[in-house]
Every structure is written in C-alpha cells, then in structure tokens.
Amino acid sequence: MKVDQKAHTVIIKDTQGDFTSFLMKVTHQYKTFEKQNITIDLSYHSDLTAKDIELFLPLATQHKKAKKSFVIVANDIDFNAVSDKLTVVPSLLEAHDIIEMEEIERDLGF
C-alpha cells in the first residue's frame, strides 16, 4: 500500500495486487486518514467487479458523514453497476476534480 499526501487529499494505492488485504489495511488504518479527503486508487486491478468496489461502501458512508470526500479510481468497470452512494471515476485527474468540486460545495454550504 502506497500513501501519497497532496494538499488536503490522501491518495491510497494498492501496490500488492491483493484486493482483500488492501481493503483490510485501509479499514484498519482509516483513523490515520479520517480528517482528509480520500482517493482510493484501484487502477492496478483489472479484474474488479462492482461488488468488489461496493465493499468500500461502509467506509465511504462514514467518511462522507464527516463532510469529507471519498473517491475510488477504477478502470475497466461498469460504472452504472456501482451504487450511487459511491463516487467511482476512471482516472486520478477526475478524482481530483470531483474532490475540488465537493470542497467548493461544502464551502458554499450545499
């Protein structure tokens, strides 16, 4: 697992290729990142399904209640099959754009 800090966002990338252990690591270390916006980079995985990505739903819900952004980057996935409660995008650039928009919305009180 690789963690990069960029301004008010932390990017967590799986470098091992084991999705289950990555999910467990992120869940166990969540307290470390809870005060920042989170981008989960799963672009390394090409065999993920919408069901796999939805395993992040409890963490994403908790994070969004704390008024922070939680964005997942995934390639080769049917974005329509993923729950509306998750923000899933195909690139890190789009994840950054979503977080910036959500920050502006929070600043404006939406």
Backbone atoms as SQL, in Angstrom:
CREATE TABLE atoms (id INTEGER PRIMARY KEY, chain TEXT, resi INTEGER, resn TEXT, atom TEXT, x REAL, y REAL, z REAL);
INSERT INTO atoms VALUES
  (1, 'A', 1, 'MET', 'N', 0.845, -1.172, 0.000),
  (2, 'A', 1, 'MET', 'CA', 0.000, 0.000, 0.000),
  (3, 'A', 1, 'MET', 'C', 0.894, 1.240, 0.000),
  (4, 'A', 2, 'LYS', 'N', 0.606, 2.146, -0.926),
  (5, 'A', 2, 'LYS', 'CA', 1.372, 3.381, -1.025),
  (6, 'A', 2, 'LYS', 'C', 0.433, 4.546, -0.704),
  (7, 'A', 3, 'VAL', 'N', 0.896, 5.451, 0.152),
  (8, 'A', 3, 'VAL', 'CA', 0.085, 6.595, 0.557),
  (9, 'A', 3, 'VAL', 'C', 0.811, 7.875, 0.147),
  (10, 'A', 4, 'ASP', 'N', 0.120, 8.698, -0.642),
  (11, 'A', 4, 'ASP', 'CA', 0.658, 9.990, -1.063),
  (12, 'A', 4, 'ASP', 'C', -0.229, 11.098, -0.520),
  (13, 'A', 5, 'GLN', 'N', 0.402, 12.119, 0.002),
  (14, 'A', 5, 'GLN', 'CA', -0.318, 13.278, 0.527),
  (15, 'A', 5, 'GLN', 'C', -0.224, 14.406, -0.489),
  (16, 'A', 6, 'LYS', 'N', -1.363, 14.935, -0.915),
  (17, 'A', 6, 'LYS', 'CA', -1.377, 16.081, -1.822),
  (18, 'A', 6, 'LYS', 'C', -2.391, 17.082, -1.297),
  (19, 'A', 7, 'ALA', 'N', -1.884, 18.184, -0.754),
  (20, 'A', 7, 'ALA', 'CA', -2.720, 19.249, -0.176),
  (21, 'A', 7, 'ALA', 'C', -3.661, 18.673, 0.879),
  (22, 'A', 8, 'HIS', 'N', -4.960, 18.753, 0.644),
  (23, 'A', 8, 'HIS', 'CA', -5.950, 18.289, 1.609),
  (24, 'A', 8, 'HIS', 'C', -6.497, 16.899, 1.257),
  (25, 'A', 9, 'THR', 'N', -5.739, 16.158, 0.445),
  (26, 'A', 9, 'THR', 'CA', -6.188, 14.845, -0.014),
  (27, 'A', 9, 'THR', 'C', -5.086, 13.807, 0.176),
  (28, 'A', 10, 'VAL', 'N', -5.491, 12.607, 0.541),
  (29, 'A', 10, 'VAL', 'CA', -4.555, 11.500, 0.626),
  (30, 'A', 10, 'VAL', 'C', -4.948, 10.487, -0.458),
  (31, 'A', 11, 'ILE', 'N', -3.954, 10.026, -1.215),
  (32, 'A', 11, 'ILE', 'CA', -4.184, 9.031, -2.269),
  (33, 'A', 11, 'ILE', 'C', -3.605, 7.716, -1.780),
  (34, 'A', 12, 'ILE', 'N', -4.470, 6.720, -1.683),
  (35, 'A', 12, 'ILE', 'CA', -4.062, 5.403, -1.195),
  (36, 'A', 12, 'ILE', 'C', -4.099, 4.438, -2.378),
  (37, 'A', 13, 'LYS', 'N', -2.932, 3.866, -2.682),
  (38, 'A', 13, 'LYS', 'CA', -2.814, 2.997, -3.853),
  (39, 'A', 13, 'LYS', 'C', -2.397, 1.598, -3.421),
  (40, 'A', 14, 'ASP', 'N', -3.062, 0.604, -4.001),
  (41, 'A', 14, 'ASP', 'CA', -2.702, -0.783, -3.730),
  (42, 'A', 14, 'ASP', 'C', -1.524, -1.165, -4.610),
  (43, 'A', 15, 'THR', 'N', -0.439, -1.581, -3.977),
  (44, 'A', 15, 'THR', 'CA', 0.749, -1.983, -4.728),
  (45, 'A', 15, 'THR', 'C', 0.988, -3.494, -4.672),
  (46, 'A', 16, 'GLN', 'N', 0.206, -4.186, -3.861),
  (47, 'A', 16, 'GLN', 'CA', 0.408, -5.626, -3.679),
  (48, 'A', 16, 'GLN', 'C', -0.376, -6.480, -4.663),
  (49, 'A', 17, 'GLY', 'N', -1.527, -5.981, -5.100),
  (50, 'A', 17, 'GLY', 'CA', -2.351, -6.765, -6.014),
  (51, 'A', 17, 'GLY', 'C', -3.337, -7.675, -5.319),
  (52, 'A', 18, 'ASP', 'N', -3.390, -7.636, -3.987),
  (53, 'A', 18, 'ASP', 'CA', -4.332, -8.451, -3.228),
  (54, 'A', 18, 'ASP', 'C', -5.427, -7.530, -2.687),
  (55, 'A', 19, 'PHE', 'N', -6.568, -7.519, -3.384),
  (56, 'A', 19, 'PHE', 'CA', -7.643, -6.589, -3.062),
  (57, 'A', 19, 'PHE', 'C', -8.162, -6.759, -1.640),
  (58, 'A', 20, 'THR', 'N', -8.361, -7.986, -1.198),
  (59, 'A', 20, 'THR', 'CA', -8.912, -8.244, 0.135),
  (60, 'A', 20, 'THR', 'C', -8.008, -7.705, 1.234),
  (61, 'A', 21, 'SER', 'N', -6.713, -7.960, 1.143),
  (62, 'A', 21, 'SER', 'CA', -5.809, -7.459, 2.181),
  (63, 'A', 21, 'SER', 'C', -5.693, -5.935, 2.108),
  (64, 'A', 22, 'PHE', 'N', -5.777, -5.365, 0.904),
  (65, 'A', 22, 'PHE', 'CA', -5.756, -3.904, 0.760),
  (66, 'A', 22, 'PHE', 'C', -6.969, -3.283, 1.453),
  (67, 'A', 23, 'LEU', 'N', -8.136, -3.850, 1.224),
  (68, 'A', 23, 'LEU', 'CA', -9.361, -3.361, 1.871),
  (69, 'A', 23, 'LEU', 'C', -9.233, -3.416, 3.389),
  (70, 'A', 24, 'MET', 'N', -8.677, -4.496, 3.902),
  (71, 'A', 24, 'MET', 'CA', -8.493, -4.635, 5.353),
  (72, 'A', 24, 'MET', 'C', -7.505, -3.595, 5.876),
  (73, 'A', 25, 'LYS', 'N', -6.408, -3.361, 5.166),
  (74, 'A', 25, 'LYS', 'CA', -5.418, -2.364, 5.593),
  (75, 'A', 25, 'LYS', 'C', -6.026, -0.967, 5.636),
  (76, 'A', 26, 'VAL', 'N', -6.766, -0.625, 4.596),
  (77, 'A', 26, 'VAL', 'CA', -7.391, 0.700, 4.544),
  (78, 'A', 26, 'VAL', 'C', -8.390, 0.854, 5.682),
  (79, 'A', 27, 'THR', 'N', -9.175, -0.177, 5.929),
  (80, 'A', 27, 'THR', 'CA', -10.161, -0.132, 7.004),
  (81, 'A', 27, 'THR', 'C', -9.491, 0.011, 8.363),
  (82, 'A', 28, 'HIS', 'N', -8.438, -0.748, 8.606),
  (83, 'A', 28, 'HIS', 'CA', -7.744, -0.698, 9.898),
  (84, 'A', 28, 'HIS', 'C', -6.994, 0.608, 10.107),
  (85, 'A', 29, 'GLN', 'N', -6.519, 1.209, 9.041),
  (86, 'A', 29, 'GLN', 'CA', -5.751, 2.446, 9.159),
  (87, 'A', 29, 'GLN', 'C', -6.596, 3.694, 8.887),
  (88, 'A', 30, 'TYR', 'N', -7.911, 3.535, 8.830),
  (89, 'A', 30, 'TYR', 'CA', -8.804, 4.632, 8.497),
  (90, 'A', 30, 'TYR', 'C', -8.636, 5.846, 9.415),
  (91, 'A', 31, 'LYS', 'N', -8.437, 5.622, 10.692),
  (92, 'A', 31, 'LYS', 'CA', -8.292, 6.729, 11.656),
  (93, 'A', 31, 'LYS', 'C', -7.146, 7.668, 11.264),
  (94, 'A', 32, 'THR', 'N', -6.137, 7.137, 10.610),
  (95, 'A', 32, 'THR', 'CA', -4.994, 7.936, 10.167),
  (96, 'A', 32, 'THR', 'C', -5.400, 8.947, 9.101),
  (97, 'A', 33, 'PHE', 'N', -6.410, 8.592, 8.282),
  (98, 'A', 33, 'PHE', 'CA', -6.793, 9.407, 7.132),
  (99, 'A', 33, 'PHE', 'C', -8.122, 10.129, 7.302),
  (100, 'A', 34, 'GLU', 'N', -8.807, 9.931, 8.421),
  (101, 'A', 34, 'GLU', 'CA', -10.189, 10.389, 8.538),
  (102, 'A', 34, 'GLU', 'C', -10.395, 11.897, 8.443),
  (103, 'A', 35, 'LYS', 'N', -9.379, 12.685, 8.677),
  (104, 'A', 35, 'LYS', 'CA', -9.517, 14.149, 8.636),
  (105, 'A', 35, 'LYS', 'C', -9.243, 14.738, 7.249),
  (106, 'A', 36, 'GLN', 'N', -8.929, 13.885, 6.281),
  (107, 'A', 36, 'GLN', 'CA', -8.579, 14.337, 4.930),
  (108, 'A', 36, 'GLN', 'C', -9.529, 13.721, 3.906),
  (109, 'A', 37, 'ASN', 'N', -9.548, 14.313, 2.724),
  (110, 'A', 37, 'ASN', 'CA', -10.261, 13.701, 1.610),
  (111, 'A', 37, 'ASN', 'C', -9.463, 12.466, 1.194),
  (112, 'A', 38, 'ILE', 'N', -10.174, 11.428, 0.770),
  (113, 'A', 38, 'ILE', 'CA', -9.502, 10.168, 0.429),
  (114, 'A', 38, 'ILE', 'C', -9.777, 9.786, -1.021),
  (115, 'A', 39, 'THR', 'N', -8.705, 9.425, -1.722),
  (116, 'A', 39, 'THR', 'CA', -8.813, 8.823, -3.045),
  (117, 'A', 39, 'THR', 'C', -8.230, 7.425, -2.943),
  (118, 'A', 40, 'ILE', 'N', -9.032, 6.438, -3.273),
  (119, 'A', 40, 'ILE', 'CA', -8.590, 5.041, -3.293),
  (120, 'A', 40, 'ILE', 'C', -8.274, 4.696, -4.743),
  (121, 'A', 41, 'ASP', 'N', -7.017, 4.418, -5.034),
  (122, 'A', 41, 'ASP', 'CA', -6.592, 4.121, -6.401),
  (123, 'A', 41, 'ASP', 'C', -6.537, 2.609, -6.611),
  (124, 'A', 42, 'LEU', 'N', -7.534, 2.104, -7.340),
  (125, 'A', 42, 'LEU', 'CA', -7.598, 0.672, -7.649),
  (126, 'A', 42, 'LEU', 'C', -7.285, 0.411, -9.115),
  (127, 'A', 43, 'SER', 'N', -6.646, 1.372, -9.774),
  (128, 'A', 43, 'SER', 'CA', -6.364, 1.223, -11.203),
  (129, 'A', 43, 'SER', 'C', -5.392, 0.078, -11.490),
  (130, 'A', 44, 'TYR', 'N', -4.678, -0.375, -10.486),
  (131, 'A', 44, 'TYR', 'CA', -3.762, -1.511, -10.622),
  (132, 'A', 44, 'TYR', 'C', -4.525, -2.802, -10.910),
  (133, 'A', 45, 'HIS', 'N', -5.759, -2.871, -10.412),
  (134, 'A', 45, 'HIS', 'CA', -6.588, -4.075, -10.578),
  (135, 'A', 45, 'HIS', 'C', -7.403, -3.986, -11.854),
  (136, 'A', 46, 'SER', 'N', -7.337, -5.008, -12.665),
  (137, 'A', 46, 'SER', 'CA', -8.127, -5.014, -13.896),
  (138, 'A', 46, 'SER', 'C', -9.288, -5.998, -13.826),
  (139, 'A', 47, 'ASP', 'N', -9.368, -6.741, -12.728),
  (140, 'A', 47, 'ASP', 'CA', -10.388, -7.788, -12.632),
  (141, 'A', 47, 'ASP', 'C', -11.440, -7.501, -11.558),
  (142, 'A', 48, 'LEU', 'N', -11.579, -6.253, -11.149),
  (143, 'A', 48, 'LEU', 'CA', -12.545, -5.915, -10.112),
  (144, 'A', 48, 'LEU', 'C', -13.954, -5.835, -10.675),
  (145, 'A', 49, 'THR', 'N', -14.910, -6.162, -9.823),
  (146, 'A', 49, 'THR', 'CA', -16.315, -6.043, -10.195),
  (147, 'A', 49, 'THR', 'C', -16.949, -4.929, -9.359),
  (148, 'A', 50, 'ALA', 'N', -18.166, -4.576, -9.713),
  (149, 'A', 50, 'ALA', 'CA', -18.897, -3.561, -8.943),
  (150, 'A', 50, 'ALA', 'C', -19.093, -4.037, -7.509),
  (151, 'A', 51, 'LYS', 'N', -19.308, -5.329, -7.328),
  (152, 'A', 51, 'LYS', 'CA', -19.486, -5.894, -5.973),
  (153, 'A', 51, 'LYS', 'C', -18.224, -5.708, -5.137),
  (154, 'A', 52, 'ASP', 'N', -17.067, -5.887, -5.737),
  (155, 'A', 52, 'ASP', 'CA', -15.800, -5.676, -5.022),
  (156, 'A', 52, 'ASP', 'C', -15.697, -4.227, -4.552),
  (157, 'A', 53, 'ILE', 'N', -15.967, -3.310, -5.450),
  (158, 'A', 53, 'ILE', 'CA', -15.855, -1.893, -5.126),
  (159, 'A', 53, 'ILE', 'C', -16.858, -1.493, -4.051),
  (160, 'A', 54, 'GLU', 'N', -18.020, -2.100, -4.059),
  (161, 'A', 54, 'GLU', 'CA', -19.047, -1.765, -3.056),
  (162, 'A', 54, 'GLU', 'C', -18.660, -2.208, -1.648),
  (163, 'A', 55, 'LEU', 'N', -17.594, -2.977, -1.509),
  (164, 'A', 55, 'LEU', 'CA', -17.101, -3.323, -0.175),
  (165, 'A', 55, 'LEU', 'C', -16.558, -2.088, 0.547),
  (166, 'A', 56, 'PHE', 'N', -16.284, -1.027, -0.206),
  (167, 'A', 56, 'PHE', 'CA', -15.842, 0.233, 0.387),
  (168, 'A', 56, 'PHE', 'C', -17.014, 1.107, 0.855),
  (169, 'A', 57, 'LEU', 'N', -18.239, 0.677, 0.594),
  (170, 'A', 57, 'LEU', 'CA', -19.414, 1.498, 0.906),
  (171, 'A', 57, 'LEU', 'C', -19.516, 1.916, 2.377),
  (172, 'A', 58, 'PRO', 'N', -19.330, 1.016, 3.355),
  (173, 'A', 58, 'PRO', 'CA', -19.423, 1.468, 4.754),
  (174, 'A', 58, 'PRO', 'C', -18.388, 2.547, 5.092),
  (175, 'A', 59, 'LEU', 'N', -17.196, 2.391, 4.589),
  (176, 'A', 59, 'LEU', 'CA', -16.130, 3.367, 4.833),
  (177, 'A', 59, 'LEU', 'C', -16.454, 4.695, 4.156),
  (178, 'A', 60, 'ALA', 'N', -16.947, 4.637, 2.926),
  (179, 'A', 60, 'ALA', 'CA', -17.299, 5.850, 2.181),
  (180, 'A', 60, 'ALA', 'C', -18.440, 6.595, 2.862),
  (181, 'A', 61, 'THR', 'N', -19.434, 5.865, 3.334),
  (182, 'A', 61, 'THR', 'CA', -20.572, 6.476, 4.011),
  (183, 'A', 61, 'THR', 'C', -20.115, 7.181, 5.283),
  (184, 'A', 62, 'GLN', 'N', -19.309, 6.521, 6.057),
  (185, 'A', 62, 'GLN', 'CA', -18.777, 7.100, 7.289),
  (186, 'A', 62, 'GLN', 'C', -17.964, 8.362, 6.987),
  (187, 'A', 63, 'HIS', 'N', -17.172, 8.315, 5.950),
  (188, 'A', 63, 'HIS', 'CA', -16.304, 9.438, 5.599),
  (189, 'A', 63, 'HIS', 'C', -17.122, 10.638, 5.110),
  (190, 'A', 64, 'LYS', 'N', -18.150, 10.363, 4.318),
  (191, 'A', 64, 'LYS', 'CA', -18.973, 11.451, 3.797),
  (192, 'A', 64, 'LYS', 'C', -19.810, 12.101, 4.900),
  (193, 'A', 65, 'LYS', 'N', -20.181, 11.338, 5.920),
  (194, 'A', 65, 'LYS', 'CA', -20.895, 11.922, 7.058),
  (195, 'A', 65, 'LYS', 'C', -20.020, 12.917, 7.801),
  (196, 'A', 66, 'ALA', 'N', -18.709, 12.717, 7.726),
  (197, 'A', 66, 'ALA', 'CA', -17.750, 13.623, 8.363),
  (198, 'A', 66, 'ALA', 'C', -17.425, 14.814, 7.455),
  (199, 'A', 67, 'LYS', 'N', -18.195, 14.971, 6.379),
  (200, 'A', 67, 'LYS', 'CA', -18.039, 16.094, 5.445),
  (201, 'A', 67, 'LYS', 'C', -16.681, 16.096, 4.729),
  (202, 'A', 68, 'LYS', 'N', -16.258, 14.914, 4.328),
  (203, 'A', 68, 'LYS', 'CA', -15.031, 14.758, 3.551),
  (204, 'A', 68, 'LYS', 'C', -15.336, 13.921, 2.309),
  (205, 'A', 69, 'SER', 'N', -14.530, 14.079, 1.275),
  (206, 'A', 69, 'SER', 'CA', -14.730, 13.351, 0.023),
  (207, 'A', 69, 'SER', 'C', -14.061, 11.983, 0.067),
  (208, 'A', 70, 'PHE', 'N', -14.696, 11.019, -0.585),
  (209, 'A', 70, 'PHE', 'CA', -14.181, 9.650, -0.689),
  (210, 'A', 70, 'PHE', 'C', -14.407, 9.224, -2.143),
  (211, 'A', 71, 'VAL', 'N', -13.327, 9.142, -2.913),
  (212, 'A', 71, 'VAL', 'CA', -13.424, 8.833, -4.336),
  (213, 'A', 71, 'VAL', 'C', -12.593, 7.596, -4.647),
  (214, 'A', 72, 'ILE', 'N', -13.152, 6.722, -5.471),
  (215, 'A', 72, 'ILE', 'CA', -12.458, 5.495, -5.874),
  (216, 'A', 72, 'ILE', 'C', -12.110, 5.594, -7.355),
  (217, 'A', 73, 'VAL', 'N', -10.864, 5.296, -7.684),
  (218, 'A', 73, 'VAL', 'CA', -10.409, 5.275, -9.078),
  (219, 'A', 73, 'VAL', 'C', -10.321, 3.817, -9.510),
  (220, 'A', 74, 'ALA', 'N', -11.073, 3.481, -10.560),
  (221, 'A', 74, 'ALA', 'CA', -11.071, 2.097, -11.055),
  (222, 'A', 74, 'ALA', 'C', -11.195, 2.101, -12.575),
  (223, 'A', 75, 'ASN', 'N', -10.467, 1.212, -13.211),
  (224, 'A', 75, 'ASN', 'CA', -10.527, 1.059, -14.669),
  (225, 'A', 75, 'ASN', 'C', -11.366, -0.167, -15.004),
  (226, 'A', 76, 'ASP', 'N', -11.794, -0.239, -16.230),
  (227, 'A', 76, 'ASP', 'CA', -12.476, -1.435, -16.754),
  (228, 'A', 76, 'ASP', 'C', -13.602, -1.916, -15.857),
  (229, 'A', 77, 'ILE', 'N', -14.490, -1.007, -15.488),
  (230, 'A', 77, 'ILE', 'CA', -15.618, -1.382, -14.632),
  (231, 'A', 77, 'ILE', 'C', -16.890, -0.755, -15.185),
  (232, 'A', 78, 'ASP', 'N', -18.006, -1.419, -14.971),
  (233, 'A', 78, 'ASP', 'CA', -19.299, -0.871, -15.380),
  (234, 'A', 78, 'ASP', 'C', -19.739, 0.125, -14.302),
  (235, 'A', 79, 'PHE', 'N', -19.530, 1.399, -14.573),
  (236, 'A', 79, 'PHE', 'CA', -19.816, 2.436, -13.583),
  (237, 'A', 79, 'PHE', 'C', -21.298, 2.506, -13.242),
  (238, 'A', 80, 'ASN', 'N', -22.158, 2.076, -14.148),
  (239, 'A', 80, 'ASN', 'CA', -23.604, 2.080, -13.883),
  (240, 'A', 80, 'ASN', 'C', -24.010, 0.993, -12.895),
  (241, 'A', 81, 'ALA', 'N', -23.177, -0.021, -12.738),
  (242, 'A', 81, 'ALA', 'CA', -23.500, -1.125, -11.833),
  (243, 'A', 81, 'ALA', 'C', -23.106, -0.824, -10.384),
  (244, 'A', 82, 'VAL', 'N', -22.331, 0.241, -10.182),
  (245, 'A', 82, 'VAL', 'CA', -21.861, 0.605, -8.840),
  (246, 'A', 82, 'VAL', 'C', -22.920, 1.461, -8.153),
  (247, 'A', 83, 'SER', 'N', -23.066, 1.281, -6.853),
  (248, 'A', 83, 'SER', 'CA', -24.040, 2.036, -6.059),
  (249, 'A', 83, 'SER', 'C', -23.865, 3.544, -6.248),
  (250, 'A', 84, 'ASP', 'N', -24.980, 4.270, -6.253),
  (251, 'A', 84, 'ASP', 'CA', -24.964, 5.731, -6.373),
  (252, 'A', 84, 'ASP', 'C', -24.298, 6.384, -5.173),
  (253, 'A', 85, 'LYS', 'N', -24.184, 5.666, -4.081),
  (254, 'A', 85, 'LYS', 'CA', -23.610, 6.217, -2.852),
  (255, 'A', 85, 'LYS', 'C', -22.083, 6.276, -2.905),
  (256, 'A', 86, 'LEU', 'N', -21.511, 5.634, -3.912),
  (257, 'A', 86, 'LEU', 'CA', -20.056, 5.655, -4.095),
  (258, 'A', 86, 'LEU', 'C', -19.701, 6.545, -5.277),
  (259, 'A', 87, 'THR', 'N', -18.599, 7.245, -5.149),
  (260, 'A', 87, 'THR', 'CA', -18.089, 8.043, -6.253),
  (261, 'A', 87, 'THR', 'C', -16.932, 7.268, -6.870),
  (262, 'A', 88, 'VAL', 'N', -17.149, 6.779, -8.079),
  (263, 'A', 88, 'VAL', 'CA', -16.128, 5.984, -8.776),
  (264, 'A', 88, 'VAL', 'C', -15.828, 6.652, -10.112),
  (265, 'A', 89, 'VAL', 'N', -14.556, 6.891, -10.372),
  (266, 'A', 89, 'VAL', 'CA', -14.121, 7.562, -11.598),
  (267, 'A', 89, 'VAL', 'C', -12.996, 6.764, -12.253),
  (268, 'A', 90, 'PRO', 'N', -12.747, 7.000, -13.549),
  (269, 'A', 90, 'PRO', 'CA', -11.717, 6.218, -14.252),
  (270, 'A', 90, 'PRO', 'C', -10.285, 6.730, -14.136),
  (271, 'A', 91, 'SER', 'N', -10.065, 7.945, -13.595),
  (272, 'A', 91, 'SER', 'CA', -8.693, 8.459, -13.537),
  (273, 'A', 91, 'SER', 'C', -8.455, 9.297, -12.286),
  (274, 'A', 92, 'LEU', 'N', -7.187, 9.438, -11.921),
  (275, 'A', 92, 'LEU', 'CA', -6.819, 10.267, -10.773),
  (276, 'A', 92, 'LEU', 'C', -7.143, 11.737, -11.008),
  (277, 'A', 93, 'LEU', 'N', -7.031, 12.187, -12.242),
  (278, 'A', 93, 'LEU', 'CA', -7.362, 13.571, -12.558),
  (279, 'A', 93, 'LEU', 'C', -8.843, 13.854, -12.282),
  (280, 'A', 94, 'GLU', 'N', -9.702, 12.927, -12.691),
  (281, 'A', 94, 'GLU', 'CA', -11.133, 13.099, -12.420),
  (282, 'A', 94, 'GLU', 'C', -11.423, 13.037, -10.926),
  (283, 'A', 95, 'ALA', 'N', -10.712, 12.190, -10.210),
  (284, 'A', 95, 'ALA', 'CA', -10.891, 12.119, -8.756),
  (285, 'A', 95, 'ALA', 'C', -10.540, 13.459, -8.129),
  (286, 'A', 96, 'HIS', 'N', -9.437, 14.050, -8.577),
  (287, 'A', 96, 'HIS', 'CA', -9.020, 15.360, -8.069),
  (288, 'A', 96, 'HIS', 'C', -10.090, 16.418, -8.366),
  (289, 'A', 97, 'ASP', 'N', -10.642, 16.397, -9.584),
  (290, 'A', 97, 'ASP', 'CA', -11.681, 17.353, -9.963),
  (291, 'A', 97, 'ASP', 'C', -12.937, 17.202, -9.102),
  (292, 'A', 98, 'ILE', 'N', -13.342, 15.972, -8.852),
  (293, 'A', 98, 'ILE', 'CA', -14.528, 15.713, -8.012),
  (294, 'A', 98, 'ILE', 'C', -14.295, 16.263, -6.606),
  (295, 'A', 99, 'ILE', 'N', -13.129, 15.997, -6.046),
  (296, 'A', 99, 'ILE', 'CA', -12.825, 16.471, -4.690),
  (297, 'A', 99, 'ILE', 'C', -12.840, 17.999, -4.651),
  (298, 'A', 100, 'GLU', 'N', -12.274, 18.634, -5.663),
  (299, 'A', 100, 'GLU', 'CA', -12.276, 20.100, -5.717),
  (300, 'A', 100, 'GLU', 'C', -13.704, 20.638, -5.777),
  (301, 'A', 101, 'MET', 'N', -14.556, 20.023, -6.590),
  (302, 'A', 101, 'MET', 'CA', -15.956, 20.463, -6.685),
  (303, 'A', 101, 'MET', 'C', -16.683, 20.275, -5.358),
  (304, 'A', 102, 'GLU', 'N', -16.468, 19.132, -4.710),
  (305, 'A', 102, 'GLU', 'CA', -17.120, 18.879, -3.429),
  (306, 'A', 102, 'GLU', 'C', -16.629, 19.847, -2.354),
  (307, 'A', 103, 'GLU', 'N', -15.350, 20.209, -2.388),
  (308, 'A', 103, 'GLU', 'CA', -14.811, 21.198, -1.445),
  (309, 'A', 103, 'GLU', 'C', -15.505, 22.550, -1.638),
  (310, 'A', 104, 'ILE', 'N', -15.675, 22.949, -2.887),
  (311, 'A', 104, 'ILE', 'CA', -16.352, 24.217, -3.183),
  (312, 'A', 104, 'ILE', 'C', -17.797, 24.166, -2.696),
  (313, 'A', 105, 'GLU', 'N', -18.490, 23.044, -2.952),
  (314, 'A', 105, 'GLU', 'CA', -19.874, 22.903, -2.493),
  (315, 'A', 105, 'GLU', 'C', -19.956, 23.004, -0.966),
  (316, 'A', 106, 'ARG', 'N', -19.026, 22.379, -0.254),
  (317, 'A', 106, 'ARG', 'CA', -19.044, 22.454, 1.205),
  (318, 'A', 106, 'ARG', 'C', -18.770, 23.882, 1.678),
  (319, 'A', 107, 'ASP', 'N', -17.841, 24.583, 1.002),
  (320, 'A', 107, 'ASP', 'CA', -17.544, 25.969, 1.367),
  (321, 'A', 107, 'ASP', 'C', -18.760, 26.870, 1.167),
  (322, 'A', 108, 'LEU', 'N', -19.560, 26.546, 0.147),
  (323, 'A', 108, 'LEU', 'CA', -20.753, 27.354, -0.132),
  (324, 'A', 108, 'LEU', 'C', -21.967, 26.920, 0.689),
  (325, 'A', 109, 'GLY', 'N', -21.831, 25.820, 1.419),
  (326, 'A', 109, 'GLY', 'CA', -22.902, 25.371, 2.310),
  (327, 'A', 109, 'GLY', 'C', -23.928, 24.449, 1.684),
  (328, 'A', 110, 'PHE', 'N', -23.589, 23.827, 0.564),
  (329, 'A', 110, 'PHE', 'CA', -24.521, 22.877, -0.073),
  (330, 'A', 110, 'PHE', 'C', -24.460, 21.533, 0.586);
